[in-house]
């Protein structure tokens, strides 16, 4: 395996299998020149997809490539479209350059919200390199294997009234309503869930997949994309200080690994007779 990195935008670890795990919301960096623009609360980065690199530490053993963002989602949201169109019309949405916490309060001090010029600068400086790396890695994988499986890994607090009602299912699988991955992949994942009835799940519910899943998932071009939005209560403390909970994580990791293995097998079976 090879390790490659852009020191200001992302980390990429290249693997040997058809699997690419993308982690667009794990970044913990806000450039020093921007920090004074945010309200003090923002610097705690509460809406991060915490600890996913640790939770998915088995992925390289599956031969997966792993792409992770360095910049906080408060600087740029790698899972939003470059034109900033809402992902979920009719509901509360965060933007390409978010201006609110998940609780709805402003992220920025008064008068410091990024204007059009600043949003364009961030898109060019931070968003485009991540997506160039993502596309290049998918191209490399498909050139070797003939197909690729893109797993877009996310996590979120189980209750956020500004974004959704009630309590989320533990595991939220999105395939853009069946458009971003062959149906056999979703069926393989549902079969894995059947072996873990204590863990709630939903397919294409509140979180059907963001920009990454919808844009890169192209079964007709042999690229299948799945988003997993999982509740942080499965593996960590959902409130400050957002600590990793090893005992909880060890309980959910075998299920996560089984999901990735099942999705990979479904892909392999899909192309075995072609």
C-alpha positions, -999 to +999 in steps of 0.1 A: +000+000+000+010+036-006+004+066+016-001+100-001-011+133+014-019+169+006-009+185+039-035+212+037-066+194+024-068+156+028-051+123+037-052+094+013-040+059+020-042+038-012-052+002-009-053-029-031-091-038-032-120-022-051-131-004-019-127+033-012-138+046+022-144+084+021-146+104+054-154+140+044-164+152+079-136+140+102-115+171+097-104+190+129-086+220+114-098+256+110-070+278+095-057+303+121-066+333+099-103+322+100-106+313+137-115+348+149-144+349+125-162+322+144-181+324+177-159+308+204-182+277+207-174+268+171-138+261+179-149+230+198-161+215+165-191+198+180-206+187+147-175+167+136-179+130+126-157+121+155-133+092+157-143+075+124-107+068+114-103+048+147-137+031+143-128+020+108-093+010+116-100-024+101-106-010+066-069-011+055-069-048+064-097-053+038-074-037+013-095-005+013-082+029+002-091+056+028-096+093+020-102+117+049-106+154+051-083+176+072-104+208+072-133+210+096-168+209+080-172+244+095-147+256+069-160+236+039-185+208+037-170+182+013-204+165+010-222+194-005-224+203-042-202+231-055-233+252-065-245+249-029-279+235-039-298+221-009-294+183-005-327+178+013-353+204+001-380+212+026-358+205+056-330+223+075-298+221+054-262+231+061-243+248+033-211+243+013-196+268+038-219+262+068-232+292+087-250+274+115-245+247+141-266+216+138-287+232+166-295+262+143-275+289+160-250+310+140-214+297+136-200+332+129-196+364+148-218+392+135-205+405+101-181+376+096-202+352+076-183+343+044-193+362+013-194+349-022-157+357-028-147+338+003-169+309-004-154+306-039-119+308-024-127+280+000-142+259-027-111+262-048-086+258-019-102+230+001-132+214-017-117+209-052-085+191-041-105+166-020-128+158-049-100+156-074-083+130-052-116+111-048-122+110-085-086+100-092-087+072-067-120+059-082-104+060-116-073+041-104-095+014-087-117+009-117-087+007-140-074-022-119-105-040-109-131-030-135-154-016-108-153+003-076-173+005-043-173+039-027-183+038+010-190+073+023-186+071+061-204+095+084-217+097+120-240+121+138-257+126+172-288+105+175-310+135+184-308+168+166-342+185+165-331+212+140-322+186+114-347+158+121-375+147+144-371+121+171-343+097+174-324+084+143-321+047+136-287+034+146-276+028+110-288+049+081-279+035+047-283+057+017-281+048-020-298+079-033-331+061-035-315+032-053-297+053-079-261+052-067-256+015-062-269-018-077-299-031-056-280-063-049-256-042-027-284-028-006-299-063-002-266-077+009-264-050+036-300-057+048-291-093+051-262-084+074-286-063+095-308-094+100-280-109+120-280-079+144-316-073+154-306-052+184-293-025+161-319-005+143-315+005+107-332+021+077-325+022+040-329+055+022-346+072+051-338+107+063-303+104+050-303+091+014-268+102+006-252+135+001-233+150-028-206+123-028-230+094-029-252+110-055-225+124-077-200+096-078-224+066-076-228+056-112-237+018-116-237+022-153-200+031-152-193+004-126-190+027-096-213+019-067-217+044-039-232+039-004-235+063+024-236+051+060-248+077+086-245+061+120-255+073+154-225+083+175-241+067+205-230+034+191-193+041+197-187+074+216-200+100+240-223+123+221-217+153+243-186+172+254-158+160+255-170+136+227-148+108+240-143+075+221-159+046+240-138+015+232-161-010+248-191+003+227-169+005+196-158-030+199-194-042+198-203-023+166-170-028+147-177-065+137-210-054+122-194-025+103-168-049+090-194-074+080-213-047+061-182-037+041-173-074+034-209-081+022-210-050+000-177-060-016-189-095-022-221-082-038-199-061-062-177-090-070-206-112-077-222-086-099-192-086-122-181-122-119-202-133-149-193-104-171 
